[in-house]
Amino acid sequence: MEGRRVISILGLASMVVVGWPARVAAQRLTPIPHPIGAPDPVGAAARSSIAPPPTSRWTPLINQPSLFNGASNPILLTDGTVLVKDTGFPDWWRLTPDQTGSYVNGTWSQVASLPVGYSPLYHSSAVLPDGRLIIEGGEYLLSDDHTAFIVSESAKGAIYDPIADTWTEMAPPPFFTGLGGQFAQTIGDAQSVVLANGTYMQANCCTREAALLDARTLTWTPTGQGKMTINSEEGWTLLPGGKVLTVDAYVFAYDISGMNSEIYDPMTGAWTSAGSTKVQLWDSAADCGAAGNASYDIGPGVLRPDGTVFYAGGNKCGGGHTAIYDSRTGR
């Protein structure tokens, strides 16, 4: 690895939680026939008869991957194997459970590397319903000599076919714009989500733009009209009814008291306000420098089994706030 001088940022040993299900046969899935989170009486009855698992514990893998810069972006594929990226570098690795379904005793193998010239650090990713992996954008790109990460807000992308073991370059939405100059077209580290009907939705980090991907033709359609703020620093949470929740981060629109949230409706393709978060979840640095010191960061929004979303906030001036959104009541 002579010449690689990038500092490892995720160099911890890989671990797993004991108790994963046995591996299933490789397959390509069809889109989910009902919204994620919709009532499923048959499945609920089956789950009710299953004894609760023992207390989870972290266990080091028997075999560790040979990564230069540490593991990142773990992705569970539809065949039960796990893909892991060498952080910021083009190589990807696959963890295959043993014949009993144990990931702890699983083995690693290197899969195809990303296309030449596209090795992003911080990017979107998702497994498509047919089993392929898509990654989009990149806040930084690895230099050609593999010695530095360069600020890029890249609009590049690629799709991995786990059966063919090949990456295919992915053209960005042609209607995506950017910040001008060297950032004329951007995606960066913007958020993405696979909607309840199986459609992949991608944001543009640096504008209000978003797009829907037709995975069969690899073509993009604009969506997301009416977005109040640009997508930067925000996250998306898929709700049980199929809509998407976000909390505004006010990048390029600083508002020291801003607390707005928004809902995307895939039926209309538009964003509307979901009301105030009651407490400020984005880091405005209101008490320690305001706009000049704000990071605009927001924590994750996690969907819970009861249909509520737990949101963690950021605050460099002290403890961050938290809030809960109830998708059943819309508040």
C-alpha positions as CSV (number, residue, x, y, z in Angstrom):
1,M,0.0,0.0,0.0
2,E,3.0,2.3,-0.6
3,G,1.9,5.9,-1.2
4,R,-1.4,5.6,0.7
5,R,-1.2,8.2,3.4
6,V,-4.9,8.6,4.2
7,I,-5.6,8.4,7.9
8,S,-8.0,5.6,8.9
9,I,-11.3,6.9,10.2
10,L,-13.1,3.7,10.8
11,G,-10.4,1.3,11.9
12,L,-12.3,-0.6,14.6
13,A,-12.5,-4.4,14.3
14,S,-15.6,-5.7,12.6
15,M,-18.3,-7.0,15.0
16,V,-21.8,-8.5,14.7
17,V,-24.7,-9.1,16.9
18,V,-25.3,-12.8,17.7
19,G,-28.6,-14.2,16.6
20,W,-28.9,-13.4,12.9
21,P,-31.2,-15.7,10.8
22,A,-29.8,-18.4,8.6
23,R,-28.6,-17.4,5.1
24,V,-31.2,-17.6,2.3
25,A,-30.6,-18.5,-1.3
26,A,-29.5,-15.8,-3.7
27,Q,-32.5,-14.1,-5.3
28,R,-33.8,-11.0,-7.0
29,L,-36.8,-9.6,-5.2
30,T,-39.9,-8.0,-6.6
31,P,-41.2,-4.7,-5.1
32,I,-43.1,-5.0,-1.8
33,P,-46.8,-5.4,-2.6
34,H,-48.0,-3.2,0.3
35,P,-46.6,-0.1,2.0
36,I,-43.8,-0.8,4.6
37,G,-45.4,-0.9,8.0
38,A,-48.9,-1.6,6.7
39,P,-50.9,-4.1,8.8
40,D,-49.9,-7.7,8.1
41,P,-52.2,-10.0,10.2
42,V,-50.5,-13.2,9.0
43,G,-47.0,-12.0,9.8
44,A,-48.0,-10.5,13.1
45,A,-49.6,-13.9,14.2
46,A,-46.4,-15.7,13.2
47,R,-44.2,-13.3,15.1
48,S,-46.3,-13.5,18.2
49,S,-45.5,-17.2,18.6
50,I,-41.7,-16.6,18.5
51,A,-40.0,-16.4,21.9
52,P,-38.1,-13.1,22.5
53,P,-34.4,-13.4,21.7
54,P,-31.8,-13.4,24.5
55,T,-30.0,-10.2,25.4
56,S,-28.0,-9.1,22.4
57,R,-24.2,-9.0,22.7
58,W,-21.4,-7.9,20.4
59,T,-19.0,-10.6,19.3
60,P,-15.9,-10.1,17.2
61,L,-15.8,-11.9,13.9
62,I,-13.5,-14.9,13.8
63,N,-12.2,-13.7,10.4
64,Q,-11.4,-10.0,9.9
65,P,-11.3,-8.3,6.5
66,S,-8.0,-7.0,5.0
67,L,-8.9,-3.4,4.7
68,F,-6.5,-0.5,4.3
69,N,-8.6,2.3,5.7
70,G,-11.2,0.5,7.9
71,A,-14.7,-0.8,7.2
72,S,-17.7,1.4,6.3
73,N,-21.1,1.4,4.6
74,P,-22.1,-2.2,5.5
75,I,-25.0,-3.3,3.2
76,L,-27.1,-6.5,3.7
77,L,-27.8,-8.0,0.3
78,T,-30.9,-10.0,-0.6
79,D,-28.9,-13.3,-0.6
80,G,-27.9,-12.8,3.1
81,T,-24.3,-11.8,2.4
82,V,-23.0,-8.4,3.6
83,L,-20.9,-6.0,1.5
84,V,-18.5,-3.7,3.2
85,K,-16.5,-0.8,1.7
86,D,-12.9,0.0,2.4
87,T,-13.6,3.5,3.6
88,G,-13.0,6.0,0.8
89,F,-11.2,3.5,-1.4
90,P,-12.5,1.6,-4.5
91,D,-12.4,-2.0,-3.1
92,W,-15.4,-3.7,-1.6
93,W,-15.6,-6.9,0.4
94,R,-18.3,-9.6,0.9
95,L,-18.9,-11.4,4.2
96,T,-20.5,-14.8,3.6
97,P,-22.1,-16.6,6.6
98,D,-21.0,-20.2,7.1
99,Q,-23.3,-23.1,6.2
100,T,-25.2,-22.8,9.5
101,G,-25.9,-19.1,8.9
102,S,-23.3,-17.8,11.3
103,Y,-21.8,-14.4,10.4
104,V,-19.3,-14.7,13.3
105,N,-17.7,-17.7,11.6
106,G,-18.3,-16.2,8.1
107,T,-15.6,-15.7,5.5
108,W,-14.5,-12.6,3.5
109,S,-13.9,-12.3,-0.2
110,Q,-13.1,-9.3,-2.3
111,V,-15.6,-8.4,-5.0
112,A,-15.3,-6.1,-8.0
113,S,-13.9,-2.6,-7.3
114,L,-15.6,0.6,-8.2
115,P,-15.1,2.1,-11.7
116,V,-11.8,4.0,-12.2
117,G,-12.1,7.6,-11.1
118,Y,-15.0,7.1,-8.7
119,S,-14.1,6.3,-5.1
120,P,-16.3,8.4,-2.9
121,L,-16.2,9.2,0.8
122,Y,-19.7,9.9,2.3
123,H,-22.3,9.0,-0.3
124,S,-25.9,7.6,-0.7
125,S,-26.4,3.9,-0.9
126,A,-29.3,1.5,-1.1
127,V,-30.2,-2.1,-2.2
128,L,-32.7,-2.0,-5.0
129,P,-35.7,-4.4,-5.0
130,D,-34.0,-6.6,-7.7
131,G,-31.0,-7.1,-5.4
132,R,-28.5,-4.7,-7.0
133,L,-26.7,-2.1,-4.9
134,I,-26.7,1.6,-6.0
135,I,-24.3,4.3,-4.6
136,E,-24.6,7.9,-5.6
137,G,-22.6,11.1,-5.1
138,G,-19.7,11.6,-2.8
139,E,-18.8,14.6,-0.6
140,Y,-15.1,13.7,-1.3
141,L,-13.5,11.7,-4.0
142,L,-10.2,9.8,-3.6
143,S,-7.4,11.3,-5.7
144,D,-6.0,9.3,-8.6
145,D,-2.8,8.5,-6.7
146,H,-4.8,7.4,-3.6
147,T,-3.1,9.9,-1.3
148,A,-5.9,12.4,-0.5
149,F,-9.6,13.0,-0.4
150,I,-10.7,15.9,-2.5
151,V,-13.8,18.0,-1.8
152,S,-16.0,17.2,-4.7
153,E,-19.8,17.1,-4.0
154,S,-19.7,14.6,-6.8
155,A,-22.7,13.7,-9.0
156,K,-21.2,10.4,-10.1
157,G,-22.7,7.1,-9.2
158,A,-22.5,3.3,-9.9
159,I,-24.7,0.2,-9.6
160,Y,-23.3,-3.2,-8.4
161,D,-24.7,-6.5,-9.7
162,P,-23.9,-9.1,-7.1
163,I,-24.6,-12.0,-9.5
164,A,-22.4,-10.7,-12.3
165,D,-20.0,-9.2,-9.8
166,T,-19.7,-6.0,-11.9
167,W,-20.1,-2.3,-11.3
168,T,-21.8,-0.1,-14.0
169,E,-21.3,3.7,-14.0
170,M,-24.6,5.5,-13.3
171,A,-25.4,8.9,-15.0
172,P,-26.8,11.5,-12.6
173,P,-30.2,13.0,-13.0
174,P,-29.7,15.3,-16.0
175,F,-31.8,18.0,-14.5
176,F,-29.7,18.2,-11.2
177,T,-27.9,21.5,-10.9
178,G,-25.4,22.6,-8.2
179,L,-23.4,25.5,-6.7
180,G,-21.8,26.7,-9.9
181,G,-18.1,26.6,-10.9
182,Q,-16.5,23.2,-10.3
183,F,-19.7,22.2,-8.5
184,A,-22.0,22.9,-11.4
185,Q,-23.8,19.6,-10.9
186,T,-23.9,17.9,-7.4
187,I,-25.2,15.0,-5.3
188,G,-22.6,14.9,-2.6
189,D,-23.5,13.0,0.5
190,A,-27.2,13.6,0.0
191,Q,-29.9,11.4,1.4
192,S,-31.7,8.6,-0.4
193,V,-34.5,6.1,0.3
194,V,-36.2,3.2,-1.3
195,L,-39.9,4.1,-1.3
196,A,-42.6,1.6,-0.3
197,N,-43.3,0.8,-4.0
198,G,-39.7,-0.1,-4.5
199,T,-38.7,3.1,-6.3
200,Y,-35.3,4.6,-5.4
201,M,-35.4,8.3,-4.5
202,Q,-32.3,10.4,-4.5
203,A,-31.7,13.9,-3.2
204,N,-29.3,16.6,-4.4
205,C,-27.1,17.7,-1.4
206,C,-26.8,21.3,-2.5
207,T,-30.3,22.2,-3.9
208,R,-33.9,21.4,-3.2
209,E,-33.9,18.9,-6.1
210,A,-34.8,15.2,-5.9
211,A,-35.2,12.4,-8.4
212,L,-36.9,9.0,-8.8
213,L,-35.0,6.2,-10.6
214,D,-36.6,3.7,-12.9
215,A,-34.3,0.7,-12.1
216,R,-35.2,-1.1,-15.3
217,T,-34.2,1.7,-17.7
218,L,-31.8,3.5,-15.3
219,T,-33.6,6.8,-16.1
220,W,-34.5,9.6,-13.7
221,T,-37.7,11.6,-13.2
222,P,-37.8,14.9,-11.1
223,T,-39.8,14.9,-7.9
224,G,-40.1,16.7,-4.6
225,Q,-41.7,20.0,-5.5
226,G,-42.3,22.5,-2.8
227,K,-39.2,21.7,-0.6
228,M,-38.7,24.6,1.8
229,T,-34.9,24.3,2.3
230,I,-32.1,22.6,0.5
231,N,-31.4,19.0,1.3
232,S,-27.9,19.5,2.9
233,E,-27.4,18.0,6.3
234,E,-31.0,16.6,6.4
235,G,-32.1,13.0,6.6
236,W,-35.1,11.1,5.3
237,T,-37.2,8.6,7.3
238,L,-39.7,6.3,5.5
239,L,-43.0,6.3,7.4
240,P,-45.5,3.3,7.7
241,G,-47.9,4.9,5.2
242,G,-45.3,5.3,2.5
243,K,-44.6,9.1,3.1
244,V,-41.1,10.4,3.9
245,L,-40.3,12.7,6.9
246,T,-37.4,15.2,7.1
247,V,-36.4,17.9,9.5
248,D,-35.1,21.1,7.9
249,A,-31.5,22.1,8.6
250,Y,-31.7,25.7,7.2
251,V,-28.5,25.5,5.2
252,F,-28.1,28.7,3.2
253,A,-31.3,29.9,5.0
254,Y,-30.2,30.4,8.6
255,D,-33.0,31.0,11.0
256,I,-32.0,31.1,14.6
257,S,-35.4,30.0,15.7
258,G,-36.2,27.6,12.8
259,M,-38.0,24.4,13.7
260,N,-39.8,23.3,10.6
261,S,-40.3,19.7,9.4
262,E,-41.6,18.4,6.1
263,I,-43.4,15.4,4.6
264,Y,-43.0,14.0,1.1
265,D,-46.0,12.4,-0.4
266,P,-45.1,10.0,-3.3
267,M,-48.7,10.2,-4.6
268,T,-48.3,13.9,-5.3
269,G,-44.5,14.1,-5.6
270,A,-44.5,17.1,-3.4
271,W,-43.3,18.3,0.0
272,T,-45.6,20.0,2.6
273,S,-44.9,21.2,6.1
274,A,-45.2,18.7,8.9
275,G,-45.2,21.5,11.5
276,S,-42.8,22.6,14.2
277,T,-40.5,20.1,15.9
278,K,-41.2,22.0,19.2
279,V,-37.5,22.0,20.0
280,Q,-34.6,22.9,17.6
281,L,-33.0,19.7,16.2
282,W,-30.5,21.2,13.8
283,D,-27.3,22.8,15.2
284,S,-27.9,26.6,14.9
285,A,-25.2,27.4,17.6
286,A,-27.9,29.9,18.9
287,D,-26.1,30.2,22.2
288,C,-22.5,30.2,21.1
289,G,-21.9,32.3,18.0
290,A,-25.1,31.8,16.0
291,A,-24.7,31.7,12.2
292,G,-21.0,32.1,12.2
293,N,-20.5,29.0,14.3
294,A,-23.4,26.8,13.2
295,S,-22.7,23.3,11.8
296,Y,-26.3,22.7,10.7
297,D,-25.9,19.1,11.7
298,I,-28.9,16.9,12.7
299,G,-28.9,13.5,14.3
300,P,-30.8,10.5,12.9
301,G,-34.6,10.0,12.7
302,V,-35.4,6.4,13.7
303,L,-38.8,4.8,12.9
304,R,-40.0,2.8,15.9
305,P,-42.4,-0.2,15.9
306,D,-45.3,1.9,17.1
307,G,-45.1,4.2,14.1
308,T,-43.4,7.1,15.9
309,V,-40.1,8.6,14.8
310,F,-37.4,9.4,17.4
311,Y,-35.3,12.3,16.3
312,A,-31.9,13.2,17.8
313,G,-30.7,16.7,17.5
314,G,-27.3,18.4,17.2
315,N,-26.0,21.3,19.4
316,K,-22.4,22.3,19.7
317,C,-23.3,24.8,22.5
318,G,-24.4,22.0,24.8
319,G,-26.7,19.0,25.0
320,G,-28.8,18.4,21.9
321,H,-32.5,18.2,21.9
322,T,-34.7,15.2,21.0
323,A,-38.2,15.0,19.7
324,I,-40.8,12.4,18.6
325,Y,-43.0,12.6,15.6
326,D,-46.2,10.5,15.5
327,S,-47.0,9.3,12.0
328,R,-50.5,8.2,13.1
329,T,-51.5,11.7,14.1
330,G,-49.1,13.7,11.9
331,R,-47.7,15.6,14.9
